[in-house]
């Protein structure tokens, strides 16, 4: 018994197989292109974050004191804020360190603002109101203590984020 394939069936089969192979090839090329693009975006994001975090190197030598606090614009967060939706391109460890660092920045800025409010309240209280002044002084001291803690946490988180980002940037 001999099986013969008609020309129409052979043509149809060849077309289907060719279509499948062509679609698969197109998919693989497209996927490879997307992978390269994601890698390129990750390299760019990592590099941008390293640059932004390195611009905050002044925290390493900053002499923190009640009369010497970091200024409001001391911490640039532009790259982080504009790229936070891309943090998934980084490793989980890197993304976590970056988020932790920028969280430290937010926390420190919040504590500094509260310290300034307590300081203004302290200055506004009349001289003869000793108890109120003492209360304002206590609040001011509390906020400065929180600033000190936040500042040292920020320094630690900055180093950790930079180390991880640089480590992965070198191994790309």
N, C-alpha and C positions, 0 to 999 in steps of 0.2 A: 504494500500500500504506500503510495507516494503522495505526499502533501504538496500541493502547489499553492503558491501565494499569488494572488492576482496583482496586477500592476497597481490597481487602485489601493488595495490593502497595503502594499509595500510603500507606496507614496504616502499614504496616511500615517503609517507607522513611523516612517522616517521623519515626517513633519512633526509628529507628537514628540518623538525622542529628541529631535533637534530643538524644538521649543522648550522642552524641559531642561536640556543641557544649557541652552542660551539663557533661560531664566535663572538657573542656578549660578551660572557664570556671572551674570549681571548682579545677582544678589551678593555674591562673594566680593566682587569689585566694590560695590557700594558699601558693604560692611567694612571692608578694609579701609576705604576712604574715611568713613565715620570714625573708625578706631584711630587713624592717624590724626584726624581733626581733634578728637577728644584728648589725645596725648599732647598735641600742640597747645590746646587750651589749658591743660593741666600744667605744662611747663611754664606757660605765660603767667598763669595765676600764681603759681608757687614763686616765681621770680618777682612778681609785683608785690606779693605779701612780704617776702623777704626784704625788699627795698623799703616798704612802708614801715615795717617793724624796726629795721635798722635805723631809720630816721629818728627813732625814739631813744637812741643810745644815750642821750643826756640823762636818763634816769639812773644810769649806773653810777655817775659821780655827783648826783644832785644832793646838796646839803639840805635835807628836809628839816623844817622848823616851823613853829607857829607863825612866824613872820616871813617865812620863805616857803611858800607852797607852789607847786607847779601851776602855771597860768592855764586859763581855760583852753587856749589853742595849742597847748603843748603836745597834744596827742592827735595825730592825723588818723582818721578812720575811713577815708574816702575809698580806698581800694576794698577794704573789708565790706563796707556798706554797699558798694556798687557790685560786689562779686559774691556776696554771701550765698546767693542761689547756686553758685558753682562749686561750693566747698565739697560737694560729693565727688568731685574729680580727684580730690586728694585722698590719701590713705585715711582710714578711720582715725588712726593715731594722730596724724597731722591735723585733720579737721578738728578733732577734740582739743588739741593744744592751741590752735588758732582761736577757737571759740572761747576757750578758757582765758586766753590772754586778753582778748577784746572785752570779755566780761569783766576782767580786772580793771580795765581802763574805765568802763562805765561806772563800776562801783567806786573807784577812786574819785572820779569826777563828781559823783553824787555826794560823797562824803565831804569833798572840798566845798561844794555849794552849801551844804548844811552847816559846815564850819563858818563860812562867811555870814550866813544868816544869824547864827548864834553870836558871832563877833559884833555884827551890827546891833543886835538887841542889847548886848553888853554895853556898847558905847552910848546907846540911847537912854539907858536908865540913869536917873538923877543920882547925884552923889549921896544924898541922904537916905537912899533906899538900900541900905546895906544887905538885907536878906535877899532882895530881888537880884542885886548885883552878884551876890554869892551864887545864887541859882544859875544865873546866866554864865558865870565863870565856870561852874561845874559842867554845864552843857557844852560850853566851848572846849573844855579839856577833854570831855568824852569824845567829841567829834574829832579832835586832833589825834587822840589815841586810835580811833578807827581809821583815820587817814594814814597814820604810820603803818598800821597792820596792812591796809589795802595797798599802800605803796610798795612794801616789801613783797607782798604777794604778786603784784604786777611785775616787779623785777624778775622774780622767780619764773613766772609764767612767760614772760618775754624771752628769757633765755631758753626755756624748754621749747617754745614754738620755733624760735630761730634755729636751734640745734636740729630739730626734726626736719624742718623745711630744707635747711642746708644739706643735711645728710641725704635726703631723697633727691635733691637737686644734683648732687654730685654723682649719684648712682644712675642717673637717667641715661 
